[in-house]
Amino acid sequence: MAGLLTLLAENATIIISGARIAKEIGVSRSTVWRWMERLRGLGVKVKGQPATGYFLEQVPNILTPDMLKQRLKGSLFGKHIYHFFKTDSTNRVALELGHAGEPEGAVVLAEEQTAGRGRAGRVWSSERAAGIYVTLLLRPKLAPVQAPLLTMMAGLSAHAAVEAVTGLAVDLKWPNDLIIRGKKVGGILTEMHAEPGQVRFVIVGIGLNVNQEKFPGELASIATSLRLETGKPQSRMELLVRLLREFESDYNRMLREGVASVVKRFEVISSYAHGKRVRVTNGTESYLGTTAGLGPEGLLQVERDDGRVVTVIAGDVAEAR
């Protein structure tokens, strides 16, 4: 179906007969009709019918591989792109690709996730064609203890991309959230498969709320989108291309300069790194304190109210209000 969408996009506003479409993409005319109905169901504004032909009223805001590859020529992430209109989780698909030997740089995209995952087993709300739901497959030459820093690095990349495209001021909450005006606009979930002393592969899942106009239930008070913050729709394609370019640059820099550069940059950008009053919750333990910087491996240091300085290895860190 991606081939159909690309053909329509390349001939936007021009009527193309069903017979020509079927011939050019190598399917039957009945399949063309079924796919047209699916595209309409995804919100793509396709006009016409089998007897007269079809055309797009406007270029759709869909992340098709062909259009993405054109924008990513020469990039590590422009060669192997797997696009789904609907899947349970891009991270799950990427894990399977990693185990199957897929090369570094594979990109898994979805217009909609039915079981998107966040940190600590949480569900990531993945409204159809409203956000960016992408997972990248990496095979870095890093020690397993260093791999979690890819989460922070991805945060830096997403931070740079969002600020460049939208002009919004974005904060980074340790270790994996993007925040605008106190609400979450994006998150990162990194998963690693390793052997003793050696990383086999890492997948980095990135979710960005782009064009959501509202959020369900309790999410309304804690989540936001770029559309809500700017007051206008944003191009997911522009954001994704910028994100992947920033990520590739940051990834190469991290491999070249080492993980210390990631920690230093994160400390500069994140308001949570120093002097932030926070509540840390880890299992049954919960305590208040003030953030006191990051350790060499990127772990958050917190000075508890009882005076002890502790290293946060796992758990939730939230601003104390």
Phi and psi in degrees as a GROMACS rama.xvg file:
@    title "Ramachandran Plot"
@    xaxis  label "Phi"
@    yaxis  label "Psi"
@TYPE xy
-63.2393  -35.987  ALA-2
-63.1091  -38.7444  GLY-3
-62.5125  -46.496  LEU-4
-64.5749  -39.5385  LEU-5
-63.7726  -43.5898  THR-6
-60.022  -45.6766  LEU-7
-63.621  -42.0293  LEU-8
-65.6079  -37.7121  ALA-9
-70.1995  -18.1143  GLU-10
-122.105  37.1839  ASN-11
-54.4358  135.937  ALA-12
73.129  -0.334779  THR-13
-101.529  130.571  ILE-14
-74.3842  127.644  ILE-15
-120.249  131.298  ILE-16
-69.2557  152.525  SER-17
-60.8907  -35.063  GLY-18
-65.096  -42.2582  ALA-19
-66.3195  -42.4453  ARG-20
-59.6078  -46.9152  ILE-21
-59.1511  -42.0946  ALA-22
-67.6309  -43.9744  LYS-23
-70.694  -31.9113  GLU-24
-104.688  -0.545677  ILE-25
74.7584  39.3894  GLY-26
-133.541  172.108  VAL-27
-77.611  162.182  SER-28
-67.1823  -31.951  ARG-29
-66.5368  -35.2059  SER-30
-66.5574  -39.573  THR-31
-57.1186  -45.6893  VAL-32
-61.7495  -44.4104  TRP-33
-62.6196  -41.9184  ARG-34
-67.4064  -35.5792  TRP-35
-60.0854  -41.8854  MET-36
-65.2722  -37.7972  GLU-37
-65.4087  -41.5328  ARG-38
-62.2559  -41.2931  LEU-39
-62.0173  -38.3357  ARG-40
-64.6421  -24.0159  GLY-41
-88.1966  2.39755  LEU-42
92.5841  4.74992  GLY-43
-75.1016  129.426  VAL-44
-85.8659  82.5736  LYS-45
-97.3492  127.689  VAL-46
-108.271  158.753  LYS-47
107.328  -177.347  GLY-48
-154.197  168.679  GLN-49
-54.3428  -36.781  PRO-50
-72.8451  -29.5366  ALA-51
-109.975  -20.1506  THR-52
108.513  177.535  GLY-53
-130.903  155.816  TYR-54
-156.853  159.752  PHE-55
-94.4317  134.211  LEU-56
-70.6576  -31.6246  GLU-57
-156.773  156.348  GLN-58
-63.6369  127.251  VAL-59
-73.9863  153.305  PRO-60
-90.4806  60.8646  ASN-61
-120.402  140.949  ILE-62
-90.9042  68.136  LEU-63
-75.3777  143.058  THR-64
-59.239  -41.2174  PRO-65
-61.092  -45.9241  ASP-66
-68.2124  -35.3873  MET-67
-67.8805  -42.1453  LEU-68
-61.7754  -35.8999  LYS-69
-61.3782  -34.2779  GLN-70
-84.3028  -12.9913  ARG-71
-119.305  29.2943  LEU-72
-60.2287  131.963  LYS-73
85.1626  -4.90021  GLY-74
-89.776  150.195  SER-75
-56.1122  -31.8879  LEU-76
-98.6476  15.8049  PHE-77
-107.194  12.6521  GLY-78
-108.324  -46.8585  LYS-79
-120.912  95.5575  HIS-80
-118.506  122.687  ILE-81
-109.864  117.46  TYR-82
-114.944  133.049  HIS-83
-125.505  135.468  PHE-84
-72.7239  -31.8107  PHE-85
-151.95  133.126  LYS-86
-149.157  167.536  THR-87
-72.6522  -47.3246  ASP-88
-157.701  126.77  SER-89
-65.8386  -30.7855  THR-90
-64.6563  -39.7575  ASN-91
-62.971  -44.7739  ARG-92
-61.6777  -44.3155  VAL-93
-64.6732  -36.322  ALA-94
-60.4729  -43.476  LEU-95
-62.9811  -41.8799  GLU-96
-63.4684  -39.9141  LEU-97
-61.4386  -45.3588  GLY-98
-67.1002  -27.0993  HIS-99
-84.5125  -1.87598  ALA-100
92.1853  14.0684  GLY-101
-57.3626  138.416  GLU-102
-70.1498  161.573  PRO-103
-57.8252  143.157  GLU-104
100.607  -3.52253  GLY-105
-63.807  140.765  ALA-106
-120.698  129.176  VAL-107
-114.935  122.145  VAL-108
-121.065  148.343  LEU-109
-139.381  140.795  ALA-110
-75.5522  -28.9015  GLU-111
-149.749  139.872  GLU-112
-115.974  137.15  GLN-113
-94.4882  -15.6262  THR-114
-144.579  48.6426  ALA-115
-60.3286  141.754  GLY-116
-115.341  142.128  ARG-117
-114.421  -172.776  GLY-118
-66.5989  148.282  ARG-119
60.6843  32.04  ALA-120
77.1432  8.99543  GLY-121
-73.2592  159.728  ARG-122
-89.2383  136.279  VAL-123
-101.753  118.42  TRP-124
-66.0741  123.238  SER-125
-128.843  71.5417  SER-126
-61.1762  140.455  GLU-127
-59.233  126.36  ARG-128
56.441  22.9173  ALA-129
-108.733  -25.1246  ALA-130
-126.584  -176.06  GLY-131
-108.105  120.088  ILE-132
-124.144  99.2417  TYR-133
-137.693  143.605  VAL-134
-130.005  135.234  THR-135
-111.726  138.295  LEU-136
-100.65  123.668  LEU-137
-123.992  150.393  LEU-138
-129.087  67.7118  ARG-139
-77.314  149.9  PRO-140
-88.7987  76.7527  LYS-141
-130.323  153.822  LEU-142
-72.4533  148.252  ALA-143
-52.2155  -33.7999  PRO-144
-68.4498  -20.9964  VAL-145
-89.8947  -21.9051  GLN-146
-57.6075  -37.6992  ALA-147
-58.7139  -20.6729  PRO-148
-67.1381  -14.6509  LEU-149
-63.6417  -26.8852  LEU-150
-62.8565  -48.3744  THR-151
-66.5009  -38.0306  MET-152
-62.7442  -42.7346  MET-153
-62.4774  -35.8747  ALA-154
-61.5382  -41.5828  GLY-155
-62.2057  -40.9357  LEU-156
-64.9522  -46.2465  SER-157
-65.2131  -39.7839  ALA-158
-56.7445  -49.1549  HIS-159
-64.5592  -40.925  ALA-160
-65.3565  -46.7796  ALA-161
-64.7716  -44.2271  VAL-162
-64.9179  -38.104  GLU-163
-68.0497  -40.9178  ALA-164
-81.0138  -38.0857  VAL-165
-106.767  -21.5333  THR-166
78.5066  4.52251  GLY-167
-77.0687  149.306  LEU-168
-85.2165  121.171  ALA-169
-117.665  137.447  VAL-170
-107.074  157.069  ASP-171
-113.941  123.025  LEU-172
-100.382  124.611  LYS-173
-60.3356  136.031  TRP-174
-101.805  -6.0122  PRO-175
-145.235  16.6024  ASN-176
-114.684  144.016  ASP-177
-103.481  130.31  LEU-178
-124.592  135.954  ILE-179
-127.355  120.662  ILE-180
50.2891  42.2379  ARG-181
84.0729  -2.35126  GLY-182
-116.2  150.389  LYS-183
-79.8657  128.489  LYS-184
-115.275  -12.3036  VAL-185
-164.761  162.184  GLY-186
-154.057  163.136  GLY-187
-131.859  135.903  ILE-188
-128.182  113.179  LEU-189
-106.985  134.214  THR-190
-129.851  140.559  GLU-191
-123.818  142.546  MET-192
-119.051  118.752  HIS-193
-139.716  160.736  ALA-194
-113.599  166.618  GLU-195
-52.0665  117.161  PRO-196
80.7126  -0.0137934  GLY-197
-147.159  131.297  GLN-198
-85.842  125.504  VAL-199
-81.697  -50.0083  ARG-200
-161.975  159.466  PHE-201
-130.73  139.221  VAL-202
-113.548  137.094  ILE-203
-119.169  108.259  VAL-204
-94.0041  131.529  GLY-205
-125.603  126.919  ILE-206
-119.027  130.383  GLY-207
-127.788  130.132  LEU-208
-82.3182  112.131  ASN-209
-105.305  -65.7691  VAL-210
-114.948  18.7442  ASN-211
-62.1876  136.783  GLN-212
-99.8454  -15.0587  GLU-213
-161.719  165.083  LYS-214
-127.441  146.917  PHE-215
-77.5343  148.328  PRO-216
50.6038  -132.512  GLY-217
-69.0554  -17.1136  GLU-218
-64.2534  -26.2561  LEU-219
-58.4921  -29.3599  ALA-220
-89.7019  -10.9604  SER-221
-124.731  -9.84903  ILE-222
-119.555  154.307  ALA-223
-145.009  175.758  THR-224
-134.198  164.235  SER-225
-65.7317  -32.7942  LEU-226
-66.3272  -43.5888  ARG-227
-63.5576  -35.8924  LEU-228
-78.6934  -31.0309  GLU-229
-97.5613  -18.58  THR-230
80.6079  11.9877  GLY-231
-152.733  156.115  LYS-232
-64.8638  150.628  PRO-233
-117.939  149.7  GLN-234
-78.5616  114.787  SER-235
-65.4077  -34.361  ARG-236
-63.1483  -46.8301  MET-237
-60.7267  -43.0738  GLU-238
-64.9849  -43.4659  LEU-239
-66.6917  -43.965  LEU-240
-60.3154  -45.4516  VAL-241
-64.7443  -39.8879  ARG-242
-60.4331  -46.7525  LEU-243
-68.0781  -36.2738  LEU-244
-65.438  -44.7664  ARG-245
-63.8725  -41.5537  GLU-246
-62.7686  -45.2937  PHE-247
-61.5437  -42.4485  GLU-248
-63.7144  -44.9821  SER-249
-66.7549  -37.6814  ASP-250
-64.2591  -47.2954  TYR-251
-62.8139  -38.1304  ASN-252
-65.6103  -40.8633  ARG-253
-64.0688  -42.531  MET-254
-68.1381  -31.708  LEU-255
-80.7732  -44.2524  ARG-256
-100.074  -15.7596  GLU-257
97.6969  169.596  GLY-258
-72.6242  -19.4638  VAL-259
-60.0053  -32.4163  ALA-260
-66.5763  -33.8055  SER-261
-67.1519  -46.9752  VAL-262
-59.6644  -45.097  VAL-263
-62.5006  -45.3023  LYS-264
-67.0893  -39.0639  ARG-265
-63.5958  -40.9079  PHE-266
-62.1372  -35.3729  GLU-267
-70.4361  -40.6495  VAL-268
-83.7723  -38.2233  ILE-269
-81.6768  127.32  SER-270
-74.3425  -11.5298  SER-271
-85.7932  -10.014  TYR-272
-73.1618  -37.5031  ALA-273
-134.575  133.817  HIS-274
70.6697  16.8293  GLY-275
-96.5759  128.248  LYS-276
-74.4848  123.243  ARG-277
-135.632  160.495  VAL-278
-113.644  126.318  ARG-279
-105.291  127.917  VAL-280
-123.667  124.647  THR-281
-138.784  100.281  ASN-282
66.7139  -121.993  GLY-283
-89.6823  -7.67383  THR-284
-93.2554  137.715  GLU-285
-145.391  134.536  SER-286
-151.201  159.169  TYR-287
-100.082  151.794  LEU-288
-174.171  -172.527  GLY-289
-126.027  130.769  THR-290
-66.3413  143.518  THR-291
-133.364  36.8374  ALA-292
95.9295  -179.258  GLY-293
-113.627  143.734  LEU-294
-76.6902  175.064  GLY-295
-62.0587  -22.4353  PRO-296
-99.0203  12.5074  GLU-297
85.0719  8.73059  GLY-298
-83.3102  140.368  LEU-299
-75.4415  135.314  LEU-300
-101.429  132.489  GLN-301
-129.868  127.702  VAL-302
-88.5709  110.623  GLU-303
-69.0076  161.745  ARG-304
-64.4125  -18.5999  ASP-305
-86.8938  4.18656  ASP-306
97.7264  -15.4488  GLY-307
-76.0016  140.416  ARG-308
-100.487  121.541  VAL-309
-119.575  155.395  VAL-310
-100.316  125.115  THR-311
-87.2413  110.253  VAL-312
-93.6051  -36.3057  ILE-313
-149.385  167.038  ALA-314
113.015  -177.302  GLY-315
-103.276  138.761  ASP-316
-119.968  119.658  VAL-317
-128.479  145.378  ALA-318
-61.8581  131.174  GLU-319
-80.2243  128.065  ALA-320
